[in-house]
Amino acid sequence: MLLIAGLLVFGTQVAPVHGLKFNFTADVEQCKPLTISFAGSSLDTIPAFLSMIPVNSTAISVPLRDPFVVSAGIALTFLPFPAGANFIASLDDNTGKALISVSDLKQVLPSSTNNSSCLSPSVAKRFTISTTVSQCEGFTINYDTSAVSRAPIVRLYSPTGPSFLLNSTSDNATVGTATYMMNFGRGKELILLVEDGSTIRETSPLMTGSYF
């Protein structure tokens, strides 16, 4: 299956200013085309990817064409997420850094035509969070050494908030355990994206205040 992103141009690019944010104005339906829209103006940095981060699943990254026109939105042929899945979106540069605040949580609705042709098959998990995640404390991620050779890259996403990399404080590649420091505020919701830097991009459950 091929996920296609296009720019629906019905406006002109404006002078770069801060304040751009996601603005989901339509429902997201399973296997149905959708457009990701924005409120505000364009950016100083041209975005390279749209990252779609489902809760406790597999993230996808959609390359964007240059130029990026804010008023156009981003058109997707479908999202390979099943009905009931919750997800957030992130507009990123070519290093994976988020250029604006992460979107709010959005839920995929059932298909009105019973279409399930876009759904991706389930895959085995390569990463597990093996300790409690607490504010200003380290936590451990176990990884499958048959598929991953070193400590994974871990990025934190907070709905309607920031996104940033977490620092790895240790790595034991023999047994496949790595530790990270949770430098995020108490009581905030977050999702972790854990990846090997190549093809594996797994996400954590939505963590709430009970974790802090």
N, C-alpha and C positions, 0 to 999 in steps of 0.2 A: 504493500500500500504506500502511496505517496501523499504526503501532507504538503499542500501548496499554499504559500502565502503570497498575496499580491496587494498592491496599494490601490485603493479605490479613490481615484483623484477627482474630487469635486470642489477643491479649493486651492488656494495658493499658499506657498510657504511664507511665513512671517518672520520677523526679526527674532533671533534667539533670546528668550528670557526664561527665568525660572518660574516654577509654578505648574508645570505640566503634571497631569495625573490621569490615571485610568478612569474611564467613564462607561461602565457596562450599562447600556440602556435597553438591551433586549435579552430575552431568555436564551440560555444555551441548551440546545436539544441534542440528544445522542445522535451522532452520525449526520448531523445537518450542518450546512455551511453557516458561518457566523462571521461577524465583523467586530474586531476589537477597536473601540473608539476611545478618544481622549478629550479631556477638558483642559483648556489653557493653550499655551503657545509652544513653539518648537524649542529645540535644545541647542546648546553650544556644541555638543558632541553628537555626531551622527550615530544612531544606534545600529548595531550589527545583527542582533538576535532578539527574538521574542521567546522568552522561556515560559513554558506552561508547567506549573508545579502542582501535580495532584497530591492529595494527602495519602501517605502510606502506599505508594505505587511507584511508577516509573515516569520521570520527567522527560519532556521533549524540548528541543531547541529549534526554532524556525529561523533560518537565515532571512534577512531583510534586504531589499534592494535599495540602492542609493540613487537618487535622493529620497530621504524619508520626509513625507509630507504629513504633518500632524492632522490636518483637517480631513485627510483621506481615510484614516483608519487603516487597520490591517485585516485583510480578508483571508479567512482560512476555509479550506474545503470541508474540514471536519476536525474534531478533536477525538483521538482514539481512547476516550475515557467512557466507561459505562454510566448509565443512568444512576443517579444517587451519589456519584463521585463528587467530592469537593476539591476545588483547585484555586490557585492564585496565579497571577501573571506578573512577569518582570520584564522590563525593557532594558536590554544590556548592551554594553560596548563589546568590542572584540576580545576583551580579556575576561568577560563574564561578569564584570562589575555592573550593578544596577544604576541606571542613570536617573531614575525617578523613584518615588515611593512605590512599593509593591502594591498590587491591587488588593481589594477586599476579597474575602472568600466568596466563591461562586459555586453553585451546584448545577450539575448536569441533569436535565429533565429527561424523562422517558421519550423515546421516539414516537411521534404521532403516526408513523407509518410502519412501526415495528422493524425498523432498519437497524441491524447490528453488524453490517458488513465491514465497518471501519474499526471495530474493536481489536486491540492487540491481544495475542495469547499471553497467558500468565507465564512468568519466568521465575526461576529459583532466585531467592534472595542471596546476595553475596555479602551483605553487611547487616549487623545487628547491634543495637545499642544495649550494652550489657549492664550498665549501672544507671542509677538515678541521675537525672540532669538537674543540677541546682545552681542557683546564681553564685557566681564567683568561685565555683568549684570545678575540679576536673571530672570528666566522665570518659568512659571507655567505649570504643567501637571495636567489635570483633569483625575480621574480614576473612573471606575464603582465600587461602593462600594458593589454591589451585587455579584461581582466576585473577587474583590481585596480588601484586608483588611487593607493595609498600603501603604505608599509611595513606588512606584515601583523602581526597580533598573534601572539606566539609564547609558548606556555606549555609548561613542562617537566613531565613526569610520570615519577616513578621508582617502579617496582613495589615495593609494600609500604613506600614512603617518601613524600616530600613532593611537592607540586605547586605551582609558582609561575610568575609571568610573568618573561620575560627582557627586559632593557632593550635597546631599540634605540639604537644609538650613531650611526647615520647612515642616510640614505635618499635615493636618487636616483630620483625618480619618472619621470624622462625615459627612463631605460634599464631601470628596474625592478630595482634592487638595493638591499638593506638589510643592515646589519650589526648583530650582536647580541653581547653579552658572555656567555660561558659561565661562570657563577658556580656551579659544582657540583663536588662532590668527585671526585677521581681514582679511576678504576676502577669507578664506579657505572654501573648500567644505567639507560637513560632512553629515553623516546619524546618527540618534540616534536609538539605540536599547532599547526598554522599555519593561521590563519583571517583572513578579510577583515572580520570583524565583522558579517557578514550571513548569507550562505548557504554560503560555501566553508569547509570544515573538514577539511583534509588532515593526515595524520599521517606521520611519518618512519619509517624502519626502526628496529628496536630497536638502539640503539647500546651497545656493550659497552666493556670496558676497553681494547680496541685503539684506540679513538678518543682516548685521553687520555695 
